[in-house]
Amino acid sequence: MEKVYLKHGAQDADGKPLDSRQEYLLKEKLKTHSVLSVGYKTYVVNNKYIKFKPRS
């Protein structure tokens, strides 16, 4: 599983704001949305909010 970060102002599919400073695990990448997880919670997030290649 790949670790990704979110851009500032990211929201999940329900419109709830997500923390952009937290590291998320990418479970599944679809065409327009992706499934991310943190611990026991999973989120469906639009791909425009995901940083697939964060800076080192």
N, C-alpha and C positions, 0 to 999 in steps of 0.2 A: 504494500500500500504506500502511496505517495503522500507526503506531507505538503499541505498548501496553506496559504494565508489568504485573507479576504481584504478587499479594498475598503476604504473608508465609506461608511453609509450602507454597508451590505445588509440585505434583508433575506429571510428565508421565503419560501413559497407562500406562507401565511401572512407575510408582512411584518413579522417580528424582527427587530434589529438584532444583529449579531456582532460579537466583539471582533474587531479587526486586528487586535493584538494577540489573539489566541491562535495556536497552531491546530489545524484540522486534518483529519485523515480522509483522503479521497477514496471512497468505497467503490463508486461507479461513476463513469463519465458518459453522459448521453449527449445528444446533439445540441440541445439548448439548455439543459439543466444537469446538475451533478448531485450525487448523494454524498454528503460529508458526515463524519461522526466525530464526537468528542466524548470519550468515556462511554456511557451507555445511551447517550442521546444521538439521534440522527436528524439531519436537516437536508431538505431539498433546496438547492440554491441555484439561481440563474448563473450561467457561466460568465456573464459580464462582470460579476463581482469577485471572481476568483483570480488570484495571481498564481499561475501555473509555474512560473520560473521566478521566484523571489530573488532579490539581490543577496549576495553573500555577505 
